Amino acid sequence: MEVTEFGKIKRKQPKHRAEVSMQTGFPSPATHYLERTIDLSEVLVKNTEATFYVRIAGSAWEHLGVYKNDVLVIDRSMEFVRGKIALVIKDGAFEVMKFPTEEERKNMGEDFFELWGVVTYAIHAL
């Protein structure tokens, strides 16, 4: 594979800005086209360089509110707060789990896992 360009991904510049119409007379029905569209990456992502998307294949995590075909937004740079949902590496495989409190972790015994990232959003169809 040949790499022709590398570096940071550049955000697209907004095409439209919301503006007040300067016309006189009857307002145009197309005035709402002046507004910008919603960019979900701007809304859901705080740190673009440390954010990843994962699609869930199974239904093992429904008790956490994560369903089959959901897309998880995972931020690896966030400070972790106990009791939140996280993506961890356990026995060499990725797993979604509610990160245990210190008390719960003592009761787990030898179940070792590595925190990979914090789940900030779960996107699923209704």
ABEGO torsion letter per residue (X at the ends): XBBABBEBBBBBBBABBBBBBABBEBBBAAAAAABBBBBAAAAABABAAABBBBBBABAAAAAAGBBBGBBBBBBAABBBBBGBBBBBBBGGBBBBBBBBBAAAAAAAEABBBBBABBBABBBBBX
